Amino acid sequence: MAPPKRKSGGGRVTPKGTQPGTSRVTAPKNEEHHEVAASSRYTPKQARRQLIPPNWIPIIMVGLLVGGGLMIMARYLIWTGSNIPTLIGLAAILGGLWAATKWE
């Protein structure tokens, strides 16, 4: 049988009402006040600049999607002997989907 574990005395280490990372010493009045303590691990988020997408991106996206669909339909209605219009239509649809991911 293992010997019983020693108790270390446990209990509160910091005075009641304080938080880890803060000190009781107050900063002098002439120093500027920071929101986050220097020893804190919290890193505030940086302000992200507002990105405004160009107005032509949705126009290109819709044009490529519709054009690709029409090209695939035209392959079955007009060009029945070649698969090249189908490949062009698929490439146009993929281009439209790619443009859709760039539109924010």
WONORPE-V152580 format. One record per residue. N is the residue number from 1. PSI is psi in whole degrees, -180 to 180 (* if undefined). OMEGA is omega in whole degrees, -180 to 180 (none if undefined). D_FIRST is the distance of its C-alpha to the first C-alpha in Angstrom with 1 decimal. Layout:
# WONORPE-V152580
N:PSI:OMEGA:D_FIRST
N:PSI:OMEGA:D_FIRST
This chain:
# WONORPE-V152580
1:140:-178:0.0
2:147:179:3.8
3:153:180:6.6
4:148:-180:9.1
5:146:178:12.0
6:142:176:15.2
7:137:-175:18.2
8:-1:178:21.3
9:-24:172:23.8
10:-169:176:24.9
11:-177:-176:28.3
12:137:179:31.7
13:-41:180:32.7
14:154:178:36.4
15:150:-178:38.8
16:136:179:39.3
17:-1:178:42.1
18:165:178:41.8
19:151:178:40.7
20:142:178:39.1
21:-11:177:41.8
22:149:179:44.4
23:163:179:45.4
24:-19:-177:47.0
25:129:179:49.9
26:149:-179:52.8
27:148:176:55.1
28:157:-175:58.6
29:-26:-176:61.3
30:-11:179:63.2
31:148:180:60.3
32:155:-176:60.2
33:130:176:57.4
34:144:-180:55.0
35:-33:-177:53.4
36:135:180:50.2
37:151:-176:48.4
38:-30:-178:48.6
39:2:-178:44.9
40:149:178:44.4
41:-5:-179:43.3
42:130:176:45.7
43:115:-179:48.8
44:150:180:51.6
45:142:177:53.5
46:147:180:56.8
47:127:-179:59.9
48:132:-179:61.0
49:146:-177:64.7
50:119:179:66.4
51:126:178:67.5
52:114:-178:70.6
53:151:177:71.2
54:152:-178:74.8
55:-17:-176:76.8
56:-11:-179:77.7
57:-48:178:74.2
58:-30:178:74.3
59:-45:178:77.8
60:-41:-178:76.8
61:-52:-178:73.8
62:-41:179:75.9
63:-43:180:78.7
64:-40:180:76.5
65:-47:-180:74.7
66:-43:179:78.0
67:-40:178:79.8
68:-42:177:77.2
69:-42:178:77.4
70:-36:179:81.2
71:-40:178:81.1
72:-41:178:79.0
73:-38:180:81.3
74:-30:177:84.4
75:-40:-179:83.1
76:-24:-178:83.3
77:-35:-173:86.6
78:-60:-176:88.6
79:91:-177:87.0
80:-9:-176:86.1
81:-5:-174:86.1
82:149:177:83.7
83:1:-178:80.0
84:-42:177:80.6
85:-31:177:81.1
86:-43:179:77.8
87:-40:178:76.0
88:-41:179:77.8
89:-42:177:76.9
90:-40:178:73.2
91:-39:179:73.3
92:-40:178:75.0
93:-42:177:72.4
94:-37:176:69.6
95:-38:177:71.5
96:-39:177:71.7
97:-37:177:68.0
98:-42:178:67.4
99:-32:179:69.8
100:-32:179:67.9
101:-19:179:64.7
102:-10:-178:66.7
103:119:-179:68.1
104:*:none:66.0
